[in-house]
Amino acid sequence: MADLLLELGSEELPASFLGPALDDLEKAFKAGCEAARLTHGPIARYGTPRRLALLVTQVADGTPDLQKEMNGPSVKAAFDAEGKPTQAATKFAAGHGLTVDQLVKVTTPKGEYLAARVQEKGKRALEILPAVLHATVHGINFKKSMRWGDVDLSYARPLHWIVALLGDEVVPVVFADVKSGRQTRGHRFLTKGPIDLARPGEYLAKLRAAKVEPDIAERKAQVKALVAKAAERAGGKLLEDEALVDQVTNLVELPCPVVGTFEARHLDLPPEVLIQEMKSHQRYFSVVGADGKLLPRFIAVSNTPVKDEAFSVKGYERVLRSRLSDGRFFFDEDRRLRLEERLPKLERVVWQGALGSYREKQVRMGALAKGLHAQLKSPAKLEHVLRAVELSKADLVTSMVGEFPELQGVMGREYARHDKEPEEVALAIAEHYLPRGASDGVPTRDEGALVGLAERFDTIAGIFGIGKGPSGAADPFALRRACLAVIRVTLERGYRYSLREQVSGALALLEPKLAAIKRKAGEPAVLDQVLDFFRGRLKALWSEAHRADVVEAVLTAGFDDLVAAHQRLTAISARVKQPEFEPLAATIKRVGNIVAKQAKDVARGAVDPSKLNDAAEKALAQAVAGAQGEVQGLLGKGAYAQALDRLTQLKPQVDAFFDQVMVMAEDKALRENRVRLLMQVSGLFETLADFSAISA
């Protein structure tokens, strides 16, 4: 066995390209080795702006011999009446380099057939790897790629070198006008000339000696540690920003942070503006004091240590000074107009072609928010909610948001405060976007939560209504994120409403827009599509913390009230872990199986007491009648754990019923009455979950 190194060296790649490109490389290499039957050990991935690399351990010396058996014509078709080979047999044999008498007879479910047994000789790894690595190198799908010189192939940036080493031997690989060898490159400015590699095991040590850290995780740790120390030198602490750390990590091969300053007068700008100005264009880290407020300091990470740090810092400061001056200009100019004066412009800003402008969207949002406010009996003032809806998108036509779309909502909040709008309105304008991602919190007040829910219901219903819902990995309107936001806001704020009613209401408001949309024959109704979409998101989300079969059981019983569904899930998940749950589940499943088989022939209805003959069925009927009221009361209070405990008390009577009563009696009236009794039992449990879906 030997180790394998594959490295592709190029001009500097965009930071966002590294992760996906390494994914493609590893996936293509594994697929190629699997198809060629070449085994290998763990794969380590390395990447910097100038290189993508795989270091594969324990690559097998070759593949073993393989005997293949290929079926041919049936024996009947292979020989004529006199037992002589037909053309079908001779052609099949010749195709595999055999004679007919070298073929064997095999028995299959379809009868007796002729088969060819062929020995395929194994190959050395060095015979296999050129084709595997060729496919690997050509299997990267960059978001954008380019051509250079007169080559026909494209890559993200011009390619300069390829290292392909198996042990101490070079594996021949060609991409465009670059051929593989054993020479890599160190840091662009701190080393000179190529670096020879005798074998893959030298890769890490020689690159590190050449001022390059190829391990992304190690380089990220260096960035975090060095930037944190730099922030301490600046008299504060680093403002945590994991996304910026990831980006900077993929922009440098040797992180070298420097500390710079900006004019303190800019601190009167909203902190989000300063942070975004430093982050978006310059990739600078912000520094905060002990009170959490921004300091007039920043940390820039260079790819090269400099002899005169002061001179270097002046360059960073000069660029930022210009950016902050632009930001101040935008901020001052935007405040010349009140937010409400910008509303007419929203009539000319298209949200989605078939669904109209942002102004039209706001009208629908207002109606949905008003309905939610009433249904939830929210303590928030309705006038504040509706005012927040009206102004929620006005900042989209400001200069600041035009420059920094990430500041949507934040600038609306600041401009609303400047306009002396109520604080509840200003806060709602910013918070209705929350949560933007998994790390965000939800709105702190009802005003922002209601506006955010209204917007997302309109978005989800509208996009599904025009037939542009998510497909596979494609989700151009971020509906998955919107759906998860609805779920999180609803659960964390404890909102009890009907999901079906909200989606139906959104679709009703959109009907004038959707009326012209043509539907495919047999396509599910839009309402059903949206609810199924929510079901899928709930299952994926809840299965991270609960057993998948329990999640499925709860969702099958209904999820119209998201809070109630989650509470049922929590209660049942806790009981599933207890030893007494398994026999209970078995009993419930037995009831469900009988009910399912008889559902077509026996309609649900009241049990006839006069047809209860056996003591066991009378006892069960009495127990069910006693439990029904109590269970409904507990469900009404949201006491799902207690409701399950109360239903569990029916188990002895159900078991006795099965032991002593013949459900499928010959007397039809008696049989149907007993099935209806079991339907009542099943119905009680179905209010909590479909227990047949739980693997006890």
MIDREN-492971 format. One record per residue (C-alpha): x, y, z. Coordinates in steps of 0.001 Angstrom, whole numbers, plus 500000, padded with zeros to 6 digits. Example, Ala and Ser with C-alpha at 12.3 -4.5 7.8 and 13.67 -1.06 7.14 Angstrom:
<pts>
512300495500507800;513670498940507140;
</pts>
This chain:
<pts>
500000500000500000;501076503603499408;499762507110500060;498473509306497252;498720513102496964;496728515131494453;497217518910494462;495885521469491984;497744524798492115;496252527927490585;495886531664490852;493991532748493985;490524531183494188;487514533052495624;487039532146499292;483600530648498742;484927528222496117;487200526151498359;484673524082500309;482449523053497357;485485522342495163;487013520034497775;483641518312498122;483610517702494367;487187516425494364;486619513956497175;483306512741495765;484741512201492271;487817510405493602;485779508051495780;483395507282492908;486272506563490547;488006504233493001;484769502416493761;484042501879490070;487590500591489528;487460498425492710;490548500183494094;490459500368497882;491987503109500005;492093504474503544;490983507841504996;491125510979502852;492451514281504226;491457517497502448;493622520601502253;492959523958500682;494299527496500463;493551530297497991;496205528824495664;495644525096496037;493146522251496410;494545518940497656;493593515414498676;495965513230500691;494736509632500502;496273507035502798;496723503311502227;495857503101498545;495901499425497557;498693498220495293;496070497055492824;492768495268492386;492173491526492834;491228489199490002;487481489009489434;485363486264487927;482325487590486090;479320485535485052;477198486912482230;473951485278481224;473239484715477549;470395483049475615;468124480438477150;469091476811476571;466012476391474382;467119479254472149;470777478181472195;470288474751470647;468119473508467833;466058470307467775;469144468250466935;471129469744469840;473365471848467629;474306475423468733;472226478144467175;473530481468465965;472450483021469278;474769480675471196;477764481008468883;477577484810468749;477238485073472535;480249482786473060;482354484627470476;481504487950472054;483256486798475218;486177485093473479;484830481595474192;483495478592472304;480009477239472930;481315474205474794;483096476575477218;479767478101478240;477984476823481350;474325476203482097;472761478164484965;469298477933486476;467422481178486935;463833481963488019;463013482212484311;464501478847483457;467822477398482253;470245479735480464;473740479663479031;476331481801480812;479891482886480171;482338482837483069;485188485248482377;488218485872484538;489042489580484751;492646490130485726;493341492696488428;495277495867487614;498058497735489359;497100500995491057;499361502944488710;497372501562485766;494058502578487306;494822505959488867;495507508027485719;491914507598484575;490533508037488111;492510511238488711;491662512548485246;487957512239486082;488571513700489541;490392516783488283;487781517348485575;484896516750487983;484942520086489829;481886522243489182;482807525840489978;480049528458490179;482085530484487699;485075529399485662;487370530911483055;489636530019480159;493171531253479675;495613531238476816;494451529052473964;493225526092476053;489699524775475615;489113523705479220;488067526067481993;488872526295485691;488014528841488377;491361530566487868;494359529779485610;495948526494486661;499731526466487129;500713523075488543;499435519608489397;501035517276491917;500023513614491582;502150511232493604;501504507600494504;504263506750496918;507390507988495153;505974507690491626;504269510417489594;500807509543488298;500357511045484800;497474513538484759;496831516387482320;494458519321482647;494446521930479894;498136522705479274;499354521530482707;500934518115483297;501323516504486696;504636516266488498;506095516263492002;506663520010492458;504419522197494600;504747525913495479;505136527684498807;503963531160499818;503802533465496810;505997536187498371;507957534460501118;509471531586499140;511141531294495765;510955528506493226;509179525145493247;509387522608496083;510192518993495241;508204516280496985;509739512833497174;506572511274498555;503125512416499835;504165512218503483;506407515278503017;503547517513501901;502463519143505160;505929519673506612;507399521176503457;504451523536502891;504559524731506486;508285525334506145;507405527361503029;505062529629505066;501807527957503983;499284526335506344;497316523952504070;495003522544506758;491862524697506703;490837523818510267;494326524600511601;494496527856509649;491065528846510968;492235528234514531;495274530420513824;493090533206512448;490815533161515501;493685533120517986;495740535804516243;492782538127515683;491672537749519312;495179538691520519;495219541655518137;491890542837519575;493397542696523064;496307544825521869;493734547285520535;492265547623524028;489101545580523569;487867542197522485;486908540683519167;483314540949517983;482576537294517207;481756536626513560;482176532991512536;481219533632508903;483907536303508575;486478533985510178;485634531312507596;485930533801504772;489257535242505906;490619531732506494;490079530975502817;491658534263501710;495099533724503233;497811531079503364;499641532705506274;497382534879508509;499065538098509660;496695540454511545;497275544189511988;495384546708514115;493979549887512610;491792552779513738;489026554916512276;487679558315513235;485724558197516501;483182560643515069;481746557793513000;480649555979516165;477396557956516076;476398555881513036;474353552747513791;476836550044514851;475446547671512211;476473550161509524;480046550344510790;480291546563511146;478896545987507671;481173548602506103;484218546928507645;483082543381506958;481443543404503531;484010545284501492;487201545110503520;486907541841505498;487921543692508670;487040542423512135;485327544781514595;486506545420518139;484213546097521119;484862547321524623;483904545706527922;480435547257527580;479915545576524198;480011548874522306;482144549343519220;485583550883519619;487158552959516816;489450550016516042;489547547210513501;491610544114512746;492700543409509181;494284540091508236;497030540203505652;498448537244503762;502001538469504285;503926539868507259;505185543373506507;508393545082507573;506726548450508165;503404547672509843;502562551344510369;502819551994506648;500616548974505903;498014550051508462;497748553482506848;496649551791503637;493934549821505410;492777552946507242;492680555039504079;490391552547502328;488068552305505347;487973556083505748;486527556360502279;483961553610502943;482797555185506203;482482558591504575;480209557017501964;478187555370504711;477740558644506548;476650560334503330;474053557618502648;472797557802506233;472393561574506204;470804561645502766;468331558841503570;467045560720506617;466023563690504493;462873561726503598;460529560096506073;459934556385505559;456285556940504741;457295559341501952;459112556429500290;456052554177500128;454933555255496629;458305554028495292;457473550530496494;454679550408493919;457407550310491259;459574547726493011;458603544237491850;458624541546494516;457890538719492076;456670539149488542;453430537192488819;452729538321492396;453132542046492003;454999544820493779;456194545161497350;453368547638497926;450828544983496951;452599542488499174;452324544893502111;448562545142501659;448247541351501895;450619541273504855;448427543790506658;445339541609506245;447180538496507452;448737540295510424;445362541663511423;443843538180511344;446688536716513408;446401539556515914;442746538771516439;443163534976516559;446018535143519061;444328537867521121;447682539638521078;448266542342523695;450152544377521079;448324547431519782;446848546624516378;447676550125515138;451369549472515875;451264546138514064;449651547639510971;451961550655510996;454958548299511169;453574546370508185;453132549602506248;456718550732506862;458359547296506898;459772547476503367;460257551228502983;463983550987503652;464412548846500516;464426552065498476;467032553823500624;470615554364499491;472068552540502489;470120549329501860;470854549660498167;474545549531499064;474183546950501845;471135544685501363;472167542872504567;470973545960506509;467319545540505529;465204546117508598;468100547530510620;468048550752508631;464259550775508672;464433550686512484;466942553559512616;465033555704510148;461729555017511955;463305556172515206;464540559309513444;460975559873512185;459691559628515807;457626556533515067;456613554523518186;459471552332519422;457246549246519015;456943550063515308;460653550748514831;461643547533516602;459116545495514599;460556546751511304;463915545230512248;462654542148514069;460174540939511470;463166539545509533;464147537346512494;465262534651512526;467400535089509412;469336531914510205;469745529148512755;471919531287515042;469420534170515240;466863534640517967;463176535229517260;461391538590517607;461208539826521193;457742541382520806;454450540465519184;454599543332516702;457681542006514921;456583538379515223;453165539026513664;454606541054510783;457220538358510142;454668535534510146;452374537480507828;455177538110505349;456312534478505318;452810533062504912;452291535383501943;455666534404500468;455271530655500874;451676530598499625;452487532888496704;455541531028495428;453824527650495681;450796529236494022;452779530131490923;454365526675490832;457885527689491839;458271525786495120;461619524196496062;462797521383493826;465676519190494951;468505521400496139;467095524436494308;465259526903496538;465670530330494909;463093532022497131;464510530506500364;461168528918501235;462786526277503440;464311529018505552;460997530897505631;459154527759506714;461629527034509509;461310530650510630;457520530277510882;457972527124512951;460537528675515283;458610531913515854;455387529997516456;456913527556518943;459194529955520780;456480532591521108;453899529909521972;451385531019519323;448280528814519017;446630529154515623;445449526957512759;448176526505510169;445611525451507586;443565528598508186;446599530868507832;447711529284504559;444131529284503252;443814532953504170;447057533799502383;445926531937499263;442556533707499321;444292537104499327;446490535958496439;443608534583494376;443472537573491960;447141536952491161;446881533174491006;443711532935488931;445646533029485661;448175530370486699;447642527129484793;447735523927486847;449016520568485714;446439517813485434;446323515767488620;448503518249490529;447667518525494269;445885521663495414;448243524486496421;446998524315500011;447898520628500199;451317521309498655;452092523974501246;450924521849504177;452941518901502898;455935521228502648;455488522228506295;455159518568507233;458471517781505573;460252520654507313;458773519638510685;459860516040510225;463413517026509313;463665519544512156;462133517426514909;463950514248513885;467193515930514945;466103515663518597;463485512877518574;463081509408517110;461987509600513484;459182507058513956;457759509024516898;457887512239514851;456055510499512012;453424509166514426;452752512635515855;452620514355512456;450223511722511121;447855512590513967;447952516235512861;450113519338513085;447587522101512392;448387523530515828;452202523546515796;452536524160519519;450169521303520382;451948518959517966;455301519732519553;453919519219523040;452461515853521995;455828514902520535;457633515809523745;455172513835525872;455290510687523715;459075510829523287;459432510777527067;457112507754527392;458759505790524568;461908505496526666;460044503761529489;459897499916529579;456115499775529958;455596501597526655;456370498595524451;453453496412525644;451147499439525486;452176500138521884;451617496484520960;448077496634522375;447295499883520548;448625498479517275;446427495410517647;443411497672518044;444501499743515056;444994496705512826;441454495475513420;439995498942512906;441971499391509676;440739496066508260;437095496764509099;437017500479508236;435443499857504804;432616497725506153;431874499338509508;431116503021509832;432148504887512948;429310505566515320;427990505140518818;428248501789520558;424865500117521246;424882499204524980;422146496581524414;424547494562522235;427308494383524846;426986490747526009;430304489802527595;431570491246530864;434910492179529269;433331494260526532;431002495946529022;434017496787531184;435893498212528201;432915500290527072;432546501675530588;436265502466530804;436229504223527416;433195506292528369;434894507341531585;438146508222529853;436664510253527006;435659513281529038;438801513286531120;441088512957528100;439333515747526219;439677517984529250;443383517254529562;443917517825525833;442104521140526102;444562522222528786;447548521006526779;448316518340529385;449388515763526825;451579513704529144;448692513343531588;446309512509528735;448632509705527629;448853508451531210;445055508395531430;444776506481528142;447383504013529370;444921503044532097;442725501474529386;445290498777528641;444019496154531152;440443496422529829;441632496257526197;443772493181526931;440875491473528729;438606492296525794;440956490560523357;441399487572525689;437707486986526363;435730488435523435;435497487202519830;435553490449517865;434683488838514533;431454487244515755;429177485552513215;426325487867514195;426860490957511982;425259493442514410;427318492092517299;430511492165515229;429982495750514059;429219496916517594;432471495435518868;434430497004516017;432864500385516830;433984499976520419;437539499410519225;437162502410516931;436431504523519992;439552503190521692;441634503843518573;440145507305518167;441186508299521672;444794507344521038;444763508930517568;444225512339519183;447841512049520312;449600510053517599;449389507240515081;450880504588517360;451045502073514518;453945504116513117;456029503698516279;458538500871516330;458037499616519863;
</pts>
